[in-house]
Amino acid sequence: MGNESGPLQARRTAGPLRIALNGLLILIPVALGLAVPLYQRTSPTLIGIPFFYWFQMAMAVLAAAGTSTVFRLLFTGDDDGEDGR
C-alpha cells in the first residue's frame, strides 16, 4: 500500500521530440483543413464530388487517424490506475 516500486509503477515519460512529433500528427490535418484558400476550388473532382468537399472529409479522416496514432504512441502499456480488486 505504501511506496511500492516495481514494473507497474515505472511510467514512460515522453521526451520533447516525441511530444513535438505527436503534435505534428494532429496539427497538420487541422491546419490544412483551416487553410480554406488552399482548397477553395471545385476541380479536381473525385467520383463527381468537388475538391472542396472531399478535401475537407479527407482532412477529418486524417485528423482522426493522427489522434488515434498519438494516443497509441503515448498511452500504450500505461496502467489506468486500477489495481484489479
Secondary structure, DSSP 4 states (H G I P E B T S, - for coil): --S--STTT------HHHHHHHHHHHHHHHHHHH-HHHH-S--S-BTTB-HHHHHHHHHHHHHHHHHHHHHHHHHTT---S----
